[in-house]
Amino acid sequence: MPEATADTSTPGRTRPDTLDDIRETYAEQADRFDRMQWLNKRLTGGFRGRLFGRAGGRVLDVACGTGLNAHYVPPETTYVGVDLSPDMLSKARAGVGDRDRVEGFHEMDAQRLAFADDSFDTVISSLSTCTFPDPDRALDEMARVCRPDGRVLLLEHGRSSVGPVARFQDWRADAHYEKHSCRWNQEPLALLGGTDLSVVDASTAVLGIITAIEADPAH
């Protein structure tokens, strides 16, 4: 069977949802994300723990959603979460609670982070680049706010390395994007190619769908 090739018309790359569209999507889905957090922990907790356990110092979680990643960074870190969706942030504040190391959760566009250059020792993000209208710009912002000697840690999902699964993703890509504002057949490592981040380490799992990336902010 010939190997599947990537679909060049990835949904949302040429005509992405607006920020308001994305807020509306997650306003509708925030309750479901919160209810299903136990399943998310079971399915992705091991990946999050192994990757975000490398975080140190002051940590920024971009597109933090319900705040799940706060449970996986080391306890000696200081945590800040940002997300575009006020509904998801409300779930994050309720779920994470008043932990001493949590500076706070803030409503913010990942493509225009309201932090000074070099503000964080580590920047983390999970399953998020698929929703950004301009992922290159968001990744550049992560690089900008990270210290030159820091690390950007990304846990992403994308197009499978297994032909039949990849073809199914391509077939359902438009419908999936319309419902979830998610480009589920993106190529996570390819996204970093045109940004200010350089890959230090990467690994894949779950038929190539999950990609863990450690990147260097190339100031």
VODRENKE-808828 format. One record per atom (N, C-alpha, C): residue in one letter; x negated, z negated, y negated. Coordinates in steps of 0.05 Angstrom, whole numbers, padded with zeros to 5 digits, always signed. Atoms other than C-alpha are relative to their C-alpha. Example, Ala and Ser with C-alpha at 12.3 -4.5 7.8 and 13.67 -1.06 7.14 Angstrom:
BEGIN
A-00018+00000+00024;A-00246-00156+00090;A-00018+00000-00024;S+00016+00001+00024;S-00273-00143+00021;S+00015-00014-00022;
//
This chain:
BEGIN
M-00017+00000+00024;M+00000+00000+00000;M-00018+00000-00025;P+00016+00000+00024;P-00030+00018-00068;P+00003-00025-00017;E-00001+00023+00017;E-00048-00038-00115;E+00017+00005-00024;A-00017-00003+00024;A+00002-00050-00171;A-00017+00001-00025;T+00013-00001+00026;T-00020-00033-00241;T+00017-00013-00021;A-00015+00014+00020;A-00001-00071-00302;A+00019+00018-00016;D-00019-00014+00016;D+00060-00050-00341;D-00010+00000-00029;T+00011-00002+00027;T+00036-00025-00408;T+00021-00007-00022;S-00021+00006+00020;S+00103-00039-00442;S+00009-00029+00004;T-00006+00028-00004;T+00100-00115-00435;T+00021-00009-00021;P-00021+00008+00019;P+00164-00144-00466;P-00011-00019-00021;G+00007+00019+00021;G+00155-00179-00533;G-00026+00006-00014;R+00026-00006+00013;R+00088-00148-00550;R+00004+00018-00025;T-00004-00018+00022;T+00114-00092-00595;T+00023-00009-00018;R-00023+00009+00016;R+00180-00123-00617;R+00007-00029+00010;P-00004+00028-00010;P+00174-00199-00605;P+00024-00013-00013;D-00020+00016+00012;D+00228-00249-00616;D-00011-00013-00026;T+00009+00014+00024;T+00226-00282-00685;T-00002-00030+00006;L+00002+00029-00004;L+00210-00356-00694;L+00028-00012+00003;D-00027+00011-00002;D+00284-00369-00705;D+00013+00006+00028;D-00010-00006-00027;D+00301-00333-00640;D-00011-00020+00021;I+00013+00019-00019;I+00251-00378-00603;I+00012-00028-00003;R-00013+00026+00004;R+00279-00441-00635;R+00027-00001+00013;E-00026+00000-00012;E+00348-00421-00613;E-00001-00001+00030;T+00003+00000-00029;T+00325-00407-00542;T-00005-00028+00010;Y+00007+00027-00010;Y+00294-00476-00535;Y+00020-00021-00008;A-00022+00019+00006;A+00352-00511-00570;A+00020+00001+00023;E-00019-00003-00023;E+00395-00483-00513;E-00012-00011+00025;Q+00012+00006-00026;Q+00345-00501-00459;Q-00014-00028+00001;A+00014+00025+00001;A+00316-00568-00482;A+00010-00021+00020;D-00012+00019-00019;D+00364-00610-00441;D-00009+00007+00029;R+00008-00008-00027;R+00348-00569-00378;R-00029-00006+00005;F+00029+00006-00004;F+00273-00575-00389;F-00004-00030+00004;D+00003+00029-00002;D+00281-00651-00397;D+00010-00009+00028;R-00011+00008-00026;R+00324-00658-00334;R-00019+00009+00023;M+00017-00011-00022;M+00276-00615-00293;M-00029-00008-00002;Q+00029+00007+00003;Q+00212-00649-00316;Q-00012-00011+00025;W+00010+00010-00025;W+00206-00684-00249;W-00010+00023+00018;L+00008-00022-00016;L+00203-00616-00215;L-00025+00014-00012;N+00023-00012+00013;N+00154-00589-00267;N-00026-00016+00007;K+00023+00017-00008;K+00108-00649-00252;K-00009+00006+00028;R+00007-00005-00028;R+00112-00635-00178;R-00014+00027+00004;L+00010-00027-00004;L+00098-00560-00185;L-00027+00004-00015;T+00024-00006+00017;T+00045-00562-00241;T-00017-00024-00006;G+00014+00024+00007;G+00022-00634-00245;G-00029+00001+00009;G+00028-00001-00009;G-00040-00622-00203;G-00017+00018-00017;F+00015-00018+00017;F-00061-00563-00245;F-00006-00012-00027;R+00003+00013+00026;R-00049-00601-00310;R-00021-00022+00002;G+00019+00022-00003;G-00087-00662-00285;G-00029+00009+00002;R+00027-00010-00004;R-00148-00623-00263;R-00011+00012-00026;L+00010-00013+00024;L-00153-00583-00327;L+00000-00018-00024;F-00002+00017+00024;F-00129-00631-00381;F-00014-00027+00003;G+00017+00023-00004;G-00168-00687-00349;G-00028+00003-00012;R+00026-00005+00013;R-00229-00654-00381;R+00001-00005-00030;A-00002+00004+00029;A-00202-00668-00451;A-00014-00025-00008;G+00012+00023+00011;G-00238-00716-00495;G+00004-00002-00030;G-00003+00004+00028;G-00234-00747-00564;G+00028+00003-00010;R-00027-00005+00012;R-00177-00726-00610;R+00011+00026+00012;V-00011-00023-00015;V-00132-00678-00571;V+00025+00010-00014;L-00024-00013+00011;L-00082-00628-00600;L+00013+00015+00023;D-00016-00015-00020;D-00027-00603-00553;D+00018+00019-00014;V-00014-00021+00015;V-00001-00537-00580;V+00024+00009+00018;A-00025-00007-00015;A+00071-00519-00560;A+00004-00021+00022;C+00000+00023-00019;C+00076-00588-00528;C+00027-00003+00015;G-00025+00002-00014;G+00149-00580-00508;G+00010-00028+00002;T-00010+00027-00004;T+00176-00644-00478;T-00022-00021+00002;G+00022+00019+00001;G+00107-00677-00482;G-00012-00006+00027;L+00010+00005-00027;L+00090-00671-00408;L-00030-00003+00002;N+00030+00001-00002;N+00016-00659-00420;N-00012-00026-00009;A+00010+00026+00009;A+00009-00727-00454;A-00005-00018+00023;H+00004+00017-00024;H+00013-00757-00384;H-00026+00007+00015;Y+00022-00010-00016;Y-00048-00718-00360;Y-00027-00001-00014;V+00026+00003+00013;V-00101-00726-00414;V-00010-00028+00004;P+00011+00027-00006;P-00149-00785-00404;P+00011-00021-00020;P-00012+00021+00017;P-00124-00852-00431;P-00016-00007-00024;E+00016+00007+00024;E-00182-00860-00479;E+00001+00021-00022;T-00003-00020+00021;T-00163-00798-00518;T+00022-00008-00020;T-00021+00003+00019;T-00120-00794-00580;T+00016+00027+00001;Y-00017-00023-00005;Y-00061-00746-00573;Y+00018+00007-00023;V-00019-00010+00020;V-00023-00703-00623;V+00014+00024+00012;G-00016-00023-00011;G+00033-00656-00602;G+00014+00015-00022;V-00015-00016+00019;V+00062-00598-00641;V+00017+00020+00015;D-00017-00020-00013;D+00119-00551-00624;D+00019+00011-00022;L-00018-00013+00019;L+00164-00502-00660;L+00029-00010+00002;S-00028+00008-00005;S+00228-00531-00630;S+00005-00030-00005;P-00007+00028+00005;P+00257-00595-00660;P+00014-00013+00024;D-00014+00010-00023;D+00300-00603-00598;D-00020-00009+00022;M+00020+00008-00020;M+00240-00603-00551;M-00016-00024-00010;L+00015+00023+00010;L+00203-00651-00597;L+00015-00026+00002;S-00017+00024-00003;S+00261-00699-00595;S-00002-00011+00029;K+00004+00008-00027;K+00254-00700-00519;K-00027-00011+00005;A+00027+00010-00003;A+00179-00710-00525;A-00003-00028-00011;R+00002+00027+00012;R+00186-00770-00571;R+00013-00021+00018;A-00015+00019-00018;A+00237-00802-00524;A-00015-00004+00026;G+00013+00001-00026;G+00197-00786-00461;G-00027-00013+00000;V+00027+00011+00001;V+00127-00806-00483;V+00000-00028-00010;G-00002+00027+00011;G+00147-00867-00523;G-00021-00007-00020;D+00019+00009+00021;D+00105-00908-00571;D-00027-00009+00012;R+00027+00006-00011;R+00038-00904-00536;R-00020-00001-00023;D+00019+00004+00022;D-00019-00929-00579;D-00016+00025-00006;R+00018-00023+00005;R-00060-00866-00569;R+00014+00025-00010;V-00016-00023+00009;V-00004-00819-00590;V+00003-00002-00031;E-00002+00000+00029;E-00012-00803-00664;E+00027+00009-00009;G-00027-00009+00008;G+00054-00766-00666;G+00006+00028+00010;F-00009-00027-00007;F+00094-00703-00653;F+00010+00013-00026;H-00006-00013+00025;H+00103-00652-00708;H+00012+00028+00005;E-00011-00027-00001;E+00146-00590-00717;E-00019+00019-00015;M+00021-00017+00012;M+00097-00533-00729;M-00001+00027+00015;D+00004-00026-00011;D+00086-00459-00718;D-00029+00002+00011;A+00026-00002-00012;A+00027-00449-00670;A-00017+00021-00014;Q+00015-00022+00013;Q+00007-00387-00710;Q-00009-00008-00028;R+00008+00010+00027;R-00001-00428-00774;R-00002-00031+00002;L+00003+00029-00004;L-00026-00497-00754;L-00008-00013-00026;A+00004+00014+00026;A-00024-00545-00813;A-00022-00022+00003;F+00023+00019-00003;F-00091-00578-00796;F-00025+00014-00012;A+00025-00010+00011;A-00159-00570-00828;A-00018+00011+00023;D+00019-00010-00020;D-00215-00533-00792;D-00014-00024+00014;D+00016+00020-00016;D-00251-00573-00737;D+00013-00027+00001;S-00015+00025+00001;S-00197-00627-00736;S+00001-00014+00027;F-00004+00011-00027;F-00197-00637-00660;F-00024+00005+00018;D+00021-00003-00020;D-00246-00648-00604;D+00008+00019+00023;T-00011-00016-00021;T-00201-00614-00553;T+00027+00011-00009;V-00026-00011+00004;V-00142-00567-00560;V+00010+00009+00028;I-00011-00007-00025;I-00096-00559-00500;I+00027+00014-00004;S-00026-00013+00001;S-00035-00516-00486;S+00007+00009+00028;S-00009-00007-00027;S+00007-00501-00424;S+00024+00019-00001;L-00022-00018-00004;L+00051-00442-00407;L+00013+00008-00026;S-00010-00004+00027;S+00057-00424-00480;S-00006+00028-00012;T+00007-00025+00014;T+00022-00359-00499;T+00020+00022+00006;C-00020-00020-00007;C+00078-00320-00465;C+00023+00001-00020;T-00022+00001+00019;T+00126-00342-00520;T-00008+00006-00029;F+00008-00003+00027;F+00084-00335-00583;F+00005+00029-00009;P-00003-00027+00010;P+00105-00274-00625;P-00027+00014-00003;D+00027-00011+00004;D+00031-00263-00641;D-00020-00018+00015;P+00018+00019-00015;P-00010-00297-00585;P-00029+00001-00010;D+00028-00002+00010;D-00077-00272-00614;D-00003-00019-00023;R+00002+00017+00024;R-00063-00308-00679;R+00002-00029+00008;A-00002+00028-00009;A-00042-00372-00644;A-00026-00009+00013;L+00025+00007-00013;L-00105-00371-00601;L-00023-00003-00021;D+00019+00003+00022;D-00147-00360-00664;D+00003-00026-00015;E-00006+00026+00014;E-00113-00420-00696;E-00010-00023+00017;M+00011+00021-00017;M-00131-00462-00635;M-00030-00002-00003;A+00029+00000+00004;A-00203-00441-00643;A-00008-00012-00027;R+00007+00009+00027;R-00202-00456-00717;R+00001-00030-00003;V-00003+00029+00004;V-00177-00528-00712;V-00017-00016+00020;C+00017+00014-00020;C-00224-00544-00653;C-00029-00001-00011;R+00028+00003+00008;R-00294-00570-00667;R-00017+00020+00014;P+00018-00020-00013;P-00350-00520-00652;P-00011-00009+00027;D+00010+00010-00026;D-00375-00565-00596;D+00023-00010+00018;G-00022+00008-00016;G-00305-00577-00570;G+00009+00020+00021;R-00011-00018-00021;R-00262-00542-00517;R+00029+00005-00005;V-00029-00007-00001;V-00196-00505-00514;V+00007+00004+00029;L-00008+00000-00028;L-00161-00516-00448;L+00028+00012+00002;L-00026-00014-00002;L-00104-00469-00429;L+00009+00002+00029;L-00012-00004-00026;L-00059-00471-00368;L+00023+00021-00004;E-00019-00022+00006;E-00021-00404-00367;E+00011+00012+00025;H-00011-00015-00022;H+00023-00363-00323;H+00002+00029-00008;G+00000-00028+00006;G+00025-00288-00317;G+00005+00017+00024;R-00006-00020-00020;R+00027-00227-00274;R-00016-00006+00026;S+00013+00007-00026;S+00012-00240-00200;S-00021+00021+00007;S+00020-00018-00011;S-00048-00210-00166;S+00009+00013+00027;V-00011-00011-00024;V-00004-00194-00106;V+00020+00022-00007;G-00015-00024+00009;G+00026-00124-00112;G+00030-00003+00000;P-00030+00002+00000;P+00099-00136-00090;P+00011-00020-00020;V-00009+00020+00019;V+00105-00199-00132;V-00003+00011-00029;A+00005-00011+00027;A+00074-00164-00193;A+00021+00021-00007;R-00020-00021+00005;R+00122-00105-00185;R+00028-00012-00006;F-00025+00014+00005;F+00181-00153-00182;F+00000-00011-00029;Q+00002+00011+00027;Q+00156-00187-00246;Q+00004+00022-00021;D-00002-00023+00018;D+00150-00119-00280;D+00029+00009-00002;W-00027-00010-00001;W+00220-00099-00258;W+00019-00019-00015;R-00017+00020+00013;R+00251-00164-00285;R-00010-00008-00027;A+00014+00010+00024;A+00206-00171-00346;A+00019+00001-00024;D-00017-00002+00023;D+00256-00146-00398;D+00022-00021+00000;A-00022+00019-00003;A+00313-00188-00372;A-00010-00029-00004;H+00012+00027+00003;H+00268-00250-00367;H-00007-00006-00029;Y+00007+00005+00028;Y+00243-00241-00438;Y+00025-00004-00017;E-00025+00002+00016;E+00314-00232-00465;E+00012-00028+00003;K-00013+00026-00005;K+00337-00297-00433;K-00018-00023-00009;H+00018+00023+00004;H+00275-00341-00441;H-00021+00004-00022;S+00021-00005+00020;S+00232-00309-00496;S-00028-00003+00012;C+00025+00004-00015;C+00177-00308-00443;C-00009+00026+00012;R+00012-00024-00012;R+00130-00251-00424;R-00013-00008+00026;W+00010+00011-00024;W+00122-00271-00352;W-00018+00019+00016;N+00020-00018-00013;N+00080-00210-00333;N-00023+00005-00018;Q+00024-00002+00017;Q+00027-00221-00386;Q-00025-00004+00017;E+00026+00004-00013;E-00047-00222-00368;E-00015-00021-00017;P+00010+00021+00017;P-00072-00290-00395;P-00029+00004-00008;L+00028-00003+00007;L-00147-00276-00391;L-00004+00024-00019;A+00002-00023+00018;A-00138-00208-00425;A+00007-00007-00029;L-00008+00009+00027;L-00105-00243-00484;L-00023-00010-00016;L+00022+00012+00015;L-00169-00279-00502;L-00021+00020-00009;G+00020-00020+00006;G-00209-00215-00506;G-00003+00007-00029;G+00001-00007+00028;G-00191-00201-00579;G+00002-00023-00018;T-00003+00024+00016;T-00193-00273-00604;T-00027-00013-00005;D+00024+00015+00007;D-00243-00324-00630;D-00007-00019+00023;L+00006+00017-00023;L-00244-00357-00561;L-00016+00015+00020;S+00015-00012-00022;S-00295-00342-00507;S+00003-00017+00025;V-00006+00014-00025;V-00281-00360-00435;V-00025-00012+00012;V+00022+00014-00012;V-00327-00412-00405;V+00005-00002+00031;D-00007+00002-00029;D-00290-00421-00338;D+00029+00007+00003;A-00027-00008-00006;A-00227-00394-00306;A+00005+00000+00029;S-00007-00001-00028;S-00191-00400-00240;S+00030+00007+00002;T-00028-00007-00004;T-00125-00375-00212;T+00011-00012+00025;A-00013+00012-00023;A-00075-00402-00162;A+00029+00011+00002;V-00028-00007-00005;V-00005-00390-00134;V+00003+00031-00003;L-00001-00029-00001;L-00014-00316-00118;L-00009+00013-00026;G+00011-00010+00025;G-00052-00306-00183;G+00018-00004-00024;I-00019+00004+00022;I+00007-00328-00225;I-00010-00021-00020;I+00010+00022+00017;I-00025-00392-00252;I-00030+00004-00006;T+00028-00002+00009;T-00090-00387-00292;T-00008-00024-00017;A+00012+00022+00015;A-00131-00446-00316;A-00025+00010-00014;I+00021-00011+00017;I-00178-00430-00373;I-00013-00022-00017;E+00016+00016+00019;E-00233-00469-00408;E-00014+00020-00018;A+00011-00019+00020;A-00254-00434-00472;A-00015-00014-00022;D+00017+00010+00021;D-00305-00443-00526;D+00009+00012-00027;P-00007-00010+00026;P-00284-00438-00599;P-00024+00012-00014;A+00024-00014+00010;A-00333-00386-00625;A+00000+00001-00030;H+00001+00001+00029;H-00342-00408-00697;H-00024+00016-00010;
//
